[in-house]
């Protein structure tokens, strides 16, 4: 199927194709996992998410910090 779109790949996969898969696996996939977890936490605590977790317990870090 790949040869339909990239006919010059008969000798093997080029390095940019491998780098693209590394980028997806090393950056995009973990970002999606972290983003999904953050959305789940925000949906479980809608009031805290609305005010930026300012009233939450400071012993756990939710990713929101107030800069003075």
C-alpha positions as protocol buffer text, in pm:
chain_id: "A"
residue {
  index: 1
  type: UNK
  ca { x: 0 y: 0 z: 0 }
}
residue {
  index: 2
  type: UNK
  ca { x: 286 y: 237 z: 80 }
}
residue {
  index: 3
  type: UNK
  ca { x: 435 y: 187 z: -267 }
}
residue {
  index: 4
  type: UNK
  ca { x: 123 y: 345 z: -420 }
}
residue {
  index: 5
  type: UNK
  ca { x: 210 y: 678 z: -260 }
}
residue {
  index: 6
  type: UNK
  ca { x: 590 y: 647 z: -233 }
}
residue {
  index: 7
  type: UNK
  ca { x: 715 y: 436 z: -527 }
}
residue {
  index: 8
  type: UNK
  ca { x: 1082 y: 516 z: -462 }
}
residue {
  index: 9
  type: UNK
  ca { x: 1077 y: 320 z: -134 }
}
residue {
  index: 10
  type: UNK
  ca { x: 1144 y: -19 z: -295 }
}
residue {
  index: 11
  type: UNK
  ca { x: 1496 y: -34 z: -145 }
}
residue {
  index: 12
  type: UNK
  ca { x: 1378 y: 28 z: 210 }
}
residue {
  index: 13
  type: UNK
  ca { x: 1238 y: 301 z: 427 }
}
residue {
  index: 14
  type: UNK
  ca { x: 1415 y: 638 z: 417 }
}
residue {
  index: 15
  type: UNK
  ca { x: 1549 y: 787 z: 736 }
}
residue {
  index: 16
  type: UNK
  ca { x: 1291 y: 1070 z: 742 }
}
residue {
  index: 17
  type: UNK
  ca { x: 1012 y: 812 z: 756 }
}
residue {
  index: 18
  type: UNK
  ca { x: 1177 y: 649 z: 1058 }
}
residue {
  index: 19
  type: UNK
  ca { x: 1228 y: 989 z: 1219 }
}
residue {
  index: 20
  type: UNK
  ca { x: 860 y: 1066 z: 1167 }
}
residue {
  index: 21
  type: UNK
  ca { x: 761 y: 749 z: 1351 }
}
residue {
  index: 22
  type: UNK
  ca { x: 1006 y: 829 z: 1630 }
}
residue {
  index: 23
  type: UNK
  ca { x: 850 y: 1176 z: 1661 }
}
residue {
  index: 24
  type: UNK
  ca { x: 499 y: 1027 z: 1683 }
}
residue {
  index: 25
  type: UNK
  ca { x: 606 y: 765 z: 1937 }
}
residue {
  index: 26
  type: UNK
  ca { x: 827 y: 986 z: 2152 }
}
residue {
  index: 27
  type: UNK
  ca { x: 636 y: 1315 z: 2150 }
}
residue {
  index: 28
  type: UNK
  ca { x: 280 y: 1298 z: 2019 }
}
residue {
  index: 29
  type: UNK
  ca { x: 172 y: 974 z: 2190 }
}
residue {
  index: 30
  type: UNK
  ca { x: 292 y: 1075 z: 2542 }
}
residue {
  index: 31
  type: UNK
  ca { x: 144 y: 1423 z: 2494 }
}
residue {
  index: 32
  type: UNK
  ca { x: -194 y: 1269 z: 2414 }
}
residue {
  index: 33
  type: UNK
  ca { x: -174 y: 1047 z: 2723 }
}
residue {
  index: 34
  type: UNK
  ca { x: -88 y: 1342 z: 2951 }
}
residue {
  index: 35
  type: UNK
  ca { x: -355 y: 1560 z: 2790 }
}
residue {
  index: 36
  type: UNK
  ca { x: -622 y: 1291 z: 2836 }
}
residue {
  index: 37
  type: UNK
  ca { x: -528 y: 1247 z: 3204 }
}
residue {
  index: 38
  type: UNK
  ca { x: -541 y: 1624 z: 3261 }
}
residue {
  index: 39
  type: UNK
  ca { x: -884 y: 1647 z: 3097 }
}
residue {
  index: 40
  type: UNK
  ca { x: -1007 y: 1359 z: 3313 }
}
residue {
  index: 41
  type: UNK
  ca { x: -886 y: 1531 z: 3632 }
}
residue {
  index: 42
  type: UNK
  ca { x: -1044 y: 1859 z: 3520 }
}
residue {
  index: 43
  type: UNK
  ca { x: -1376 y: 1688 z: 3444 }
}
residue {
  index: 44
  type: UNK
  ca { x: -1376 y: 1528 z: 3789 }
}
residue {
  index: 45
  type: UNK
  ca { x: -1307 y: 1865 z: 3957 }
}
residue {
  index: 46
  type: UNK
  ca { x: -1486 y: 2128 z: 3743 }
}
residue {
  index: 47
  type: UNK
  ca { x: -1498 y: 2391 z: 4018 }
}
residue {
  index: 48
  type: UNK
  ca { x: -1127 y: 2359 z: 4096 }
}
residue {
  index: 49
  type: UNK
  ca { x: -1040 y: 2367 z: 3726 }
}
residue {
  index: 50
  type: UNK
  ca { x: -1243 y: 2686 z: 3685 }
}
residue {
  index: 51
  type: UNK
  ca { x: -1038 y: 2876 z: 3944 }
}
residue {
  index: 52
  type: UNK
  ca { x: -702 y: 2723 z: 3847 }
}
residue {
  index: 53
  type: UNK
  ca { x: -675 y: 2487 z: 4147 }
}
residue {
  index: 54
  type: UNK
  ca { x: -599 y: 2781 z: 4379 }
}
residue {
  index: 55
  type: UNK
  ca { x: -801 y: 2632 z: 4668 }
}
residue {
  index: 56
  type: UNK
  ca { x: -664 y: 2281 z: 4638 }
}
residue {
  index: 57
  type: UNK
  ca { x: -418 y: 2109 z: 4866 }
}
residue {
  index: 58
  type: UNK
  ca { x: -62 y: 2228 z: 4796 }
}
residue {
  index: 59
  type: UNK
  ca { x: 94 y: 1888 z: 4868 }
}
residue {
  index: 60
  type: UNK
  ca { x: 0 y: 1764 z: 4519 }
}
residue {
  index: 61
  type: UNK
  ca { x: 91 y: 1940 z: 4198 }
}
residue {
  index: 62
  type: UNK
  ca { x: -177 y: 1978 z: 3931 }
}
residue {
  index: 63
  type: UNK
  ca { x: 36 y: 2171 z: 3683 }
}
residue {
  index: 64
  type: UNK
  ca { x: -96 y: 2515 z: 3772 }
}
residue {
  index: 65
  type: UNK
  ca { x: 128 y: 2763 z: 3952 }
}
residue {
  index: 66
  type: UNK
  ca { x: 52 y: 3122 z: 4033 }
}
residue {
  index: 67
  type: UNK
  ca { x: 341 y: 3352 z: 3942 }
}
residue {
  index: 68
  type: UNK
  ca { x: 390 y: 3639 z: 4185 }
}
